[in-house]
Amino acid sequence: MDRQRAEDLLGEERERLVALLEQASVNGAVEREGANEQGDLTDSAEPFTSEEENDAIAASLQERLEAVSRAEERLRNGTYGLSVLSGAPLPDERLEADPAAELTVEELENS
């Protein structure tokens, strides 16, 4: 894959993830604020369930952002587009679909 295309894809993915993380943070703050208010006869556990869901989503987004950071590091080191496990080349189609891909499809299926 062309270096500029890889930089563009990773930059777009980083921007998308940062925006989603910011939104998850806002949603979490709103949910936490609502949990502290006097309520009516709603399920008192509901805010905690939503809070746990928001935390899980934020953790997943953070993990994905870390994968993008690792891919950016591989791009700087000249190893982008190669499996971190075997060193086998990753097809451009795979990198287009997932610019932070670290493994070949076969390696992913066998892990």
N, C-alpha and C positions, 0 to 999 in steps of 0.2 A: 504494500500500500504506500502511496505517495505520502511523504512526511507532512506536507501541508494539509492534506485531507485528514490524516490521523489527528493532527493538532486541532483542526476544525471540529471533528467529531467529538474528541475528548473535551474540548472547550464547551461545546453545546451541551454535552451530558453533564458537565460540572455545573453549568448555569441552571439547568433543569433541576438537578438535585438540590442545589442551594435554595432555589425558590420553593421547592417542595418541603425542605427542612424548615424554612422560615414559616411557611404556612402551617406545618405541623406544630411548630412552637406556639404560634398564635392560637391555634385551635386548642392546644393543651392548656394555655393560660386561661382561655375563655371557659373551658370545661372545669378547671380547678376553681375558678372564681365562682362559677355556678354551683359547685359542690358545697361551697361555704355559705350560700344563701339559705335563708329560711324557705322551706318549700311547702308544697301542698302534700297530697297523699300519693306522690309518685314513689317509685321504688328507690330507696335510699342508696342501694348498691349500684344503681345505673351510672352515676357519674364516675365511680371507680372503674367500672368496666370500660367506659369510654376513655378514661385516662390511661388504662393499661393498653388499650388498642392504639392510642396515639403514641405512647411510649414505644410500643413494638414497631410501629411504622417508622418512627424517628430513628430507632436503632437500625432498622433495615436500610433506610436511606443513608445513614452514616456509614454503614458497612460498604454500601455501593460507592459512596464518595471516596472511601479509602481505596477501593479497587481502582477507581479512576486515577487517584494519586499514584498508585503503583504503576499504572499504565503510562502515565506521564513521565515517571522516572525511567521506565524502560525505553521510552521514546528518546529521552535525553542520553541514555546509555547506549543506544543503538541496538537494543534487543527487542524493541517493539515488534509485534507480529510473529514472535516465536513463543512456543509453549514454554512456560516456566518450569515444567516438569521434564520434558524430553528435548526441548530445543527445536522441535519440529515446527515448520512454518504453519501459521494460521492462514487459511484462505481469506482473501479480501472480503468475500461475502460474509464470512463470520465476523470480521472486524467491523463491517458496515452495520451488521445487526447488533453487535455488542462491542463497541470500541474498547472496552476494558477487559475483553476476553483474555484469560490467562492460559487456557488449556484447549487442545483440539477437541472436537466433538466426541471422538472416540475415548479420549482420556477422561472427559467429563462423564461419559456414560459408564466408564469402568471404575469411577471413584465412589 
